[in-house]
Amino acid sequence: MIRDSHSNFGIISIVFHWLSAGLTLFLFGLGVYLTSYGYYSGDYLQYAHLHYALGLILLGLVIIRLLWRLTSKTPKTLVNSLPTKIGISLSKFLLYVFLFTILISGYFICTAEGQSIDVFGLFQIPSVMLLEINQLNLAGLAHKYVAWGLFVLVILHAGAALVHHFFIRDRTLVRMLKPRKNVQ
C-alpha cells in the first residue's frame, strides 16, 4: 500500500517517518559530538559542514512530510480515550514545532554573517538575513535547548510505541513498520 488509509500507514508515510527519525537522531548525536571540539579545529569544520548539509536535507524532508500529512488521510488512532487522543495530537504537534525550531535556528546560525550553506557540493542555500550577535546567541540557545527537548520527546514517543506494542498489544508500532492492506 503506497498511500495511507483510514486504518494503516502507507509506504510513503513509513519512509518519511523513519528517514526523519534516523536523520534527527544522527544530527542530534553529531551536534553533541561537535560540542567537544574547538570551533577552529579541522575535525569540527568537517563534521560541522556535514551537520549543516544534513540539517538542510532534513528541513526539506520535514516540509515535504508535513505537506504529505496535510494532504493525505490520517489513520485513526487505536485508542478511544479522549485524554490519550489529545496527548497523541499534542506530541505530534510538538515534534513538528521542535523540529522546525531546531532546523530554522540552525539555518540562521550557519548563515548569520551572510554566508551560504553548501549542500555536499550539489547546491547552495543562500543567507536571507544577517544576525546581530544577540540574535545569533538567541538562535544558538534555541537550537541547543530545543534539541534536548526534542530528544526527550523522541524518547517518550518511542517509549509510548513500545508500551503499545508490548503491554497494550495493539498495532500502533507494527503499522509504522510495515504497510498493510486495510485491516480492522
URLINKA-V28460 format. One record per residue. N is the residue number from 1. RES is the residue in one letter. SS is DSSP state (2 for helix, 1 for strand, 0 for the rest). PSI is psi in degrees with one decimal (999 if undefined). OMEGA is omega in degrees with one decimal (999 if undefined). Layout:
n:N res:RES ss:SS psi:PSI omega:OMEGA
n:N res:RES ss:SS psi:PSI omega:OMEGA
This chain:
n:1 res:M ss:0 psi:124.5 omega:-177.4
n:2 res:I ss:0 psi:-48.1 omega:-177.0
n:3 res:R ss:0 psi:160.7 omega:176.1
n:4 res:D ss:0 psi:153.5 omega:174.2
n:5 res:S ss:0 psi:-174.9 omega:179.6
n:6 res:H ss:0 psi:-16.3 omega:-176.6
n:7 res:S ss:0 psi:-10.9 omega:-175.3
n:8 res:N ss:0 psi:156.1 omega:173.3
n:9 res:F ss:0 psi:140.5 omega:175.4
n:10 res:G ss:0 psi:173.3 omega:-175.8
n:11 res:I ss:2 psi:-34.0 omega:-179.0
n:12 res:I ss:2 psi:-47.1 omega:178.1
n:13 res:S ss:2 psi:-38.5 omega:-180.0
n:14 res:I ss:2 psi:-45.2 omega:179.1
n:15 res:V ss:2 psi:-44.7 omega:176.2
n:16 res:F ss:2 psi:-46.1 omega:-177.5
n:17 res:H ss:2 psi:-51.9 omega:-174.1
n:18 res:W ss:2 psi:-33.5 omega:173.9
n:19 res:L ss:2 psi:-45.1 omega:178.1
n:20 res:S ss:2 psi:-45.5 omega:-179.0
n:21 res:A ss:2 psi:-47.2 omega:-179.1
n:22 res:G ss:2 psi:-46.5 omega:178.9
n:23 res:L ss:2 psi:-40.3 omega:179.7
n:24 res:T ss:2 psi:-48.1 omega:-179.5
n:25 res:L ss:2 psi:-40.3 omega:178.0
n:26 res:F ss:2 psi:-46.2 omega:-179.9
n:27 res:L ss:2 psi:-36.5 omega:177.2
n:28 res:F ss:2 psi:-49.1 omega:178.8
n:29 res:G ss:2 psi:-42.7 omega:178.6
n:30 res:L ss:2 psi:-39.4 omega:178.1
n:31 res:G ss:2 psi:-43.0 omega:177.4
n:32 res:V ss:2 psi:-42.6 omega:178.9
n:33 res:Y ss:2 psi:-41.0 omega:-179.0
n:34 res:L ss:2 psi:-28.8 omega:-179.2
n:35 res:T ss:0 psi:-12.2 omega:179.0
n:36 res:S ss:0 psi:-7.4 omega:-179.1
n:37 res:Y ss:0 psi:155.7 omega:169.2
n:38 res:G ss:0 psi:150.8 omega:-174.8
n:39 res:Y ss:0 psi:-33.8 omega:-175.9
n:40 res:Y ss:0 psi:9.2 omega:176.8
n:41 res:S ss:0 psi:142.0 omega:177.7
n:42 res:G ss:2 psi:-40.8 omega:178.2
n:43 res:D ss:2 psi:-40.3 omega:179.1
n:44 res:Y ss:2 psi:-49.0 omega:-176.8
n:45 res:L ss:2 psi:-41.2 omega:179.5
n:46 res:Q ss:2 psi:-50.4 omega:-177.8
n:47 res:Y ss:2 psi:-31.3 omega:178.0
n:48 res:A ss:2 psi:-42.4 omega:179.1
n:49 res:H ss:2 psi:-36.6 omega:174.5
n:50 res:L ss:2 psi:-44.5 omega:179.3
n:51 res:H ss:2 psi:-45.3 omega:-179.7
n:52 res:Y ss:2 psi:-49.7 omega:-176.0
n:53 res:A ss:2 psi:-46.1 omega:179.7
n:54 res:L ss:2 psi:-33.5 omega:175.9
n:55 res:G ss:2 psi:-41.9 omega:177.9
n:56 res:L ss:2 psi:-37.6 omega:176.2
n:57 res:I ss:2 psi:-42.9 omega:177.6
n:58 res:L ss:2 psi:-40.1 omega:177.9
n:59 res:L ss:2 psi:-46.6 omega:177.3
n:60 res:G ss:2 psi:-42.9 omega:179.5
n:61 res:L ss:2 psi:-42.9 omega:-178.9
n:62 res:V ss:2 psi:-37.3 omega:176.5
n:63 res:I ss:2 psi:-47.1 omega:178.7
n:64 res:I ss:2 psi:-41.3 omega:179.4
n:65 res:R ss:2 psi:-43.3 omega:179.3
n:66 res:L ss:2 psi:-42.2 omega:176.4
n:67 res:L ss:2 psi:-40.9 omega:176.9
n:68 res:W ss:2 psi:-45.2 omega:-178.5
n:69 res:R ss:2 psi:-39.5 omega:-178.1
n:70 res:L ss:2 psi:-22.1 omega:-177.3
n:71 res:T ss:2 psi:2.7 omega:-178.6
n:72 res:S ss:0 psi:162.7 omega:170.9
n:73 res:K ss:0 psi:150.2 omega:174.1
n:74 res:T ss:0 psi:122.6 omega:177.6
n:75 res:P ss:0 psi:143.3 omega:179.0
n:76 res:K ss:0 psi:147.0 omega:174.3
n:77 res:T ss:0 psi:156.7 omega:-177.8
n:78 res:L ss:0 psi:12.1 omega:178.5
n:79 res:V ss:0 psi:153.8 omega:-179.1
n:80 res:N ss:0 psi:-11.1 omega:-177.4
n:81 res:S ss:0 psi:126.6 omega:179.6
n:82 res:L ss:2 psi:-45.1 omega:177.9
n:83 res:P ss:2 psi:-37.3 omega:178.6
n:84 res:T ss:2 psi:-42.3 omega:177.8
n:85 res:K ss:2 psi:-40.7 omega:177.6
n:86 res:I ss:2 psi:-42.4 omega:177.9
n:87 res:G ss:2 psi:-41.2 omega:178.6
n:88 res:I ss:2 psi:-48.7 omega:179.9
n:89 res:S ss:2 psi:-43.2 omega:-179.9
n:90 res:L ss:2 psi:-42.4 omega:-178.7
n:91 res:S ss:2 psi:-40.0 omega:177.1
n:92 res:K ss:2 psi:-43.6 omega:178.1
n:93 res:F ss:2 psi:-47.0 omega:-179.4
n:94 res:L ss:2 psi:-36.7 omega:177.0
n:95 res:L ss:2 psi:-46.0 omega:178.6
n:96 res:Y ss:2 psi:-45.0 omega:-179.5
n:97 res:V ss:2 psi:-45.8 omega:-179.6
n:98 res:F ss:2 psi:-43.8 omega:178.9
n:99 res:L ss:2 psi:-49.6 omega:-179.6
n:100 res:F ss:2 psi:-39.2 omega:179.0
n:101 res:T ss:2 psi:-45.8 omega:-179.7
n:102 res:I ss:2 psi:-46.8 omega:-175.6
n:103 res:L ss:2 psi:-41.2 omega:-180.0
n:104 res:I ss:2 psi:-41.0 omega:177.0
n:105 res:S ss:2 psi:-37.1 omega:176.3
n:106 res:G ss:2 psi:-42.4 omega:176.8
n:107 res:Y ss:2 psi:-46.2 omega:-179.3
n:108 res:F ss:2 psi:-36.0 omega:177.0
n:109 res:I ss:2 psi:-46.1 omega:-176.4
n:110 res:C ss:2 psi:-29.1 omega:-175.1
n:111 res:T ss:0 psi:15.3 omega:-173.2
n:112 res:A ss:0 psi:-32.3 omega:-176.7
n:113 res:E ss:0 psi:15.1 omega:176.2
n:114 res:G ss:0 psi:-3.8 omega:-178.8
n:115 res:Q ss:0 psi:149.4 omega:176.8
n:116 res:S ss:0 psi:169.1 omega:178.1
n:117 res:I ss:1 psi:124.1 omega:177.7
n:118 res:D ss:1 psi:128.9 omega:179.8
n:119 res:V ss:1 psi:89.1 omega:177.2
n:120 res:F ss:0 psi:30.5 omega:179.2
n:121 res:G ss:0 psi:3.5 omega:-178.2
n:122 res:L ss:0 psi:-40.3 omega:178.8
n:123 res:F ss:1 psi:169.1 omega:179.8
n:124 res:Q ss:1 psi:142.8 omega:174.8
n:125 res:I ss:1 psi:118.4 omega:-176.1
n:126 res:P ss:0 psi:162.0 omega:173.3
n:127 res:S ss:0 psi:142.6 omega:178.0
n:128 res:V ss:0 psi:-15.3 omega:178.3
n:129 res:M ss:0 psi:153.5 omega:175.2
n:130 res:L ss:0 psi:145.9 omega:179.1
n:131 res:L ss:0 psi:141.1 omega:170.3
n:132 res:E ss:0 psi:163.1 omega:-176.1
n:133 res:I ss:2 psi:-38.7 omega:179.9
n:134 res:N ss:2 psi:-33.9 omega:176.2
n:135 res:Q ss:2 psi:-40.1 omega:177.7
n:136 res:L ss:2 psi:-43.2 omega:178.1
n:137 res:N ss:2 psi:-40.8 omega:178.2
n:138 res:L ss:2 psi:-43.1 omega:177.3
n:139 res:A ss:2 psi:-40.2 omega:178.6
n:140 res:G ss:2 psi:-42.5 omega:177.9
n:141 res:L ss:2 psi:-44.0 omega:178.0
n:142 res:A ss:2 psi:-45.5 omega:-178.9
n:143 res:H ss:2 psi:-47.0 omega:-176.8
n:144 res:K ss:2 psi:-53.5 omega:-172.6
n:145 res:Y ss:2 psi:-34.3 omega:176.4
n:146 res:V ss:2 psi:-32.1 omega:175.3
n:147 res:A ss:2 psi:-43.2 omega:176.8
n:148 res:W ss:2 psi:-37.8 omega:175.8
n:149 res:G ss:2 psi:-41.0 omega:177.3
n:150 res:L ss:2 psi:-40.9 omega:178.7
n:151 res:F ss:2 psi:-44.2 omega:177.9
n:152 res:V ss:2 psi:-44.1 omega:178.0
n:153 res:L ss:2 psi:-40.8 omega:179.4
n:154 res:V ss:2 psi:-42.0 omega:177.4
n:155 res:I ss:2 psi:-44.6 omega:178.1
n:156 res:L ss:2 psi:-40.9 omega:179.2
n:157 res:H ss:2 psi:-48.7 omega:179.0
n:158 res:A ss:2 psi:-41.2 omega:178.2
n:159 res:G ss:2 psi:-42.1 omega:178.5
n:160 res:A ss:2 psi:-40.5 omega:178.1
n:161 res:A ss:2 psi:-40.1 omega:178.7
n:162 res:L ss:2 psi:-37.8 omega:175.8
n:163 res:V ss:2 psi:-44.9 omega:178.0
n:164 res:H ss:2 psi:-40.1 omega:-176.7
n:165 res:H ss:2 psi:-48.9 omega:-171.3
n:166 res:F ss:2 psi:-25.6 omega:-176.3
n:167 res:F ss:2 psi:-47.3 omega:178.2
n:168 res:I ss:2 psi:-28.6 omega:177.2
n:169 res:R ss:0 psi:46.3 omega:172.4
n:170 res:D ss:0 psi:-173.3 omega:-173.9
n:171 res:R ss:0 psi:15.8 omega:-176.8
n:172 res:T ss:0 psi:-51.6 omega:-179.1
n:173 res:L ss:0 psi:-45.3 omega:-174.7
n:174 res:V ss:2 psi:-38.3 omega:-177.1
n:175 res:R ss:2 psi:-10.6 omega:173.6
n:176 res:M ss:2 psi:-1.9 omega:178.1
n:177 res:L ss:0 psi:-34.1 omega:-172.8
n:178 res:K ss:0 psi:126.6 omega:178.6
n:179 res:P ss:0 psi:145.7 omega:177.0
n:180 res:R ss:0 psi:158.7 omega:170.8
n:181 res:K ss:0 psi:165.1 omega:-177.5
n:182 res:N ss:0 psi:118.5 omega:177.1
n:183 res:V ss:0 psi:129.5 omega:179.6
n:184 res:Q ss:0 psi:999 omega:999
